[in-house]
């Protein structure tokens, strides 16, 4: 595998400020934790972007988002699955930077989507928490039906 020299992912610089902090604030107190980490936020953005099929080019490579040292094995598997879904062959999994580029592009797409919703939803925090509750309930139902 061609290992990446990156230390972290980057946010879409066009939407980073002020939206990353505003979305993080909107999610505070949701679930068991009081604060959302950059890793959790990155994974949320990537999932939303991937689900909607929205990718945005990330032009700058900064280390201002989720640090790779905090990415769990299950999160790495999700990132690789997203990368593989966009690849012509499984061999692309050997190029770690390419996988990371794809995940950053989907995360940028998710941030873009949520930034637009932030600007249009009268109560963004309530809207987002409801959306996430429905999504996790749907995922839970899908997992339960697979076990049957």
N, C-alpha and C positions, 0 to 999 in steps of 0.2 A: 504494500500500500504506500502510495506517495503521501507522506505525512505533511500536514500543514504546519507552517511556522507561526500561525496566528495565535494570539493569546485570547482573543474575544471576537464576538460578532459586533456589527455596527448597526446603528439605527439609520433609517432614511433621514438624511440631514434636512430635507425639505419639510418634513413633518415632525421631526424630533421635538422641536421647541415650538409651542408649549405642550404639545399633545401627549408625549410620553408621561410627563408629570401629571397632567390632568386626568389621564386614563388611570394611572396608578392610584391617584387620589380617589377616583370614582369607585375603584375596586377595594379600597381599604375597608376592613371589617366584613368582607364577603368571605364566607367559608370559615375555616378554623384559624387561619392566620390573620393578624391585624394588618400586616403590610405585605404587598406583593413584591417579590424579588424581580430583578431585571431578567433573570433566567425564565421565571414563570411568565413574565410579560412577553418576552421574545417568543416563547413557545405558543402563547395565546395568539400573538400577531401572526406567526407562521401558520398556525392552524386555520385561522380565519381567512387569511390570504389563499391558502391551499384549497379550502372548502369552496371559496368563491371563484377560484381559478384566476386570481389577480396577482400578477407579478409586476414589480417595479424595479427598474435597474437601480442598483446602489453604486454610485460613482466613486465615493470615497471609502477608503478602508481604514476606519478608526477602530479603536478598542473601547467604545463607549456604551456597549450594550451588555449582553450576557457574556461572562467570562467562561471560557471553555473548561476551566478546572472545576466549575460548579455544575456542569452538564452531567446528569446521571446517565447510567447505561440505558435506561428505558427512553430517555430523551434523545440520546445518540441514535438509538434504533429508529425513533420516529423521524429524526432528521435524515437518516440514511434512506428510510422508506420514501420520504418526500423526494429526495434526490433521485432515487431509482425510478420513481414514477415518471420522471421527466427525461430519463436516459434512454438511449437506443439499446443499450445492453448492460448487463450486470457488471461489466468491466469498469464502468464509470465509477463504481463504488471504490475503486482503487485510487482515485484522485480525490483526496479529502477536500482540497480547496474548491473543486468543482461542486461537490456536495454542499459545502458551506455557502458557496455563492447562490445556489438555488434556494437554500433555506432562507438566506438573507433577502432574496428577492420576494419570496412569498411573505416573509415577515414585514417587508416594506409595503407589500400590497395590503396586508391586514391592518397595519398602522394607518395607511391611506383611507381604508374603509371606515375604521373607527374614528378617524379625525373628521371625516365628512359627517358621520352620524353624530359626533359630538356637537358639530355646528348646527345640526337640524333637529335633534331630539330635544323637546322641552325639558325633560328630566333624564339626562344621559345616564346617570348612575343607576337609576331605576330600570331604564330600558336595557342596559348592558347586563345587569344582574338577572333580569328576567330571561334574556336571551341565553345567558350561560346556564341558568337553571334548566331551561328547556333542552339545551344541548346536552348537558350531563345526564338528564333524565332519559333522553333519547339514546344516548350511548349506553347507559345502564340497561335499558330495555333490550337493546340490540345484543349486548353481552349475555344477558339472561336467556334470550331466545336461542343463542348459539349453543348454550349449555344443554338445552332441552333435547 
